[in-house]
């Protein structure tokens, strides 16, 4: 409990000292796909944030995590919570996204069978991320990786 | 309706969550595509699915799904059982197909998380 108090106090007090934590995500390792988002959800819940806000953050984190596992070599999911927002950044090292407009189109997917067997890869992930974020940014460099930033308002 | 009643209606076997049968449920969502579940399912609903892997459990956890109903007699893999136990998510398995499962629950008053989507692209 003491540990959580340490996490929670600065977040609730002021955005000058936001809560920040980074999580490593291994590409191609489907066994643990989702474990980071489960942790993020539980952290946000313990901070006492509203259920619908926690849910939105958990969904965008989870879809981003699935994307890293599915397409990248490795990546990091960075969680930042300040007094106004929850920010989730998904930064990966991988092939990148050749055509972002196309990737954002619902139903467009380059997923293989393994991803589809998990119940993903139907070309909805990025749309879900965008829809559940209050602010959404995506950029990519071919051969280097992709960068997603999602902001969810706390109120 | 209580989860216990869902179990009876579906002649289901409780794989995890024997202690959670008093849980109250009103709505359900059925799909094998987890991105659709993430897009549409509401907290506290039943998730009817034929998928049995870890991602179903993770998806249910992310969305605060009340219980997972595996249809067509599907059973979770052992890793998924461990995960669901850890996350305290009830899993029931029924031999009814998805259509029958949904129909039987609907006939007894369980409704969908949403009736239909808003537009052609399937967004609500």
Boltz contact constraints between the chains, C-beta under 6 A:
constraints:
  - contact:
      token1: [A, 34]
      token2: [B, 58]
      max_distance: 6.0
  - contact:
      token1: [A, 38]
      token2: [B, 61]
      max_distance: 6.0
  - contact:
      token1: [A, 58]
      token2: [B, 62]
      max_distance: 6.0
  - contact:
      token1: [A, 59]
      token2: [B, 38]
      max_distance: 6.0
  - contact:
      token1: [A, 62]
      token2: [B, 62]
      max_distance: 6.0
  - contact:
      token1: [A, 106]
      token2: [B, 121]
      max_distance: 6.0
  - contact:
      token1: [A, 118]
      token2: [B, 55]
      max_distance: 6.0
  - contact:
      token1: [A, 119]
      token2: [B, 33]
      max_distance: 6.0
  - contact:
      token1: [A, 119]
      token2: [B, 34]
      max_distance: 6.0
  - contact:
      token1: [A, 119]
      token2: [B, 51]
      max_distance: 6.0
  - contact:
      token1: [A, 119]
      token2: [B, 55]
      max_distance: 6.0
  - contact:
      token1: [A, 120]
      token2: [B, 34]
      max_distance: 6.0
  - contact:
      token1: [A, 120]
      token2: [B, 35]
      max_distance: 6.0
  - contact:
      token1: [A, 122]
      token2: [B, 33]
      max_distance: 6.0
  - contact:
      token1: [A, 122]
      token2: [B, 35]
      max_distance: 6.0
  - contact:
      token1: [A, 124]
      token2: [B, 35]
      max_distance: 6.0
  - contact:
      token1: [A, 125]
      token2: [B, 35]
      max_distance: 6.0
  - contact:
      token1: [A, 128]
      token2: [B, 35]
      max_distance: 6.0
  - contact:
      token1: [A, 128]
      token2: [B, 38]
      max_distance: 6.0
  - contact:
      token1: [A, 128]
      token2: [B, 39]
      max_distance: 6.0
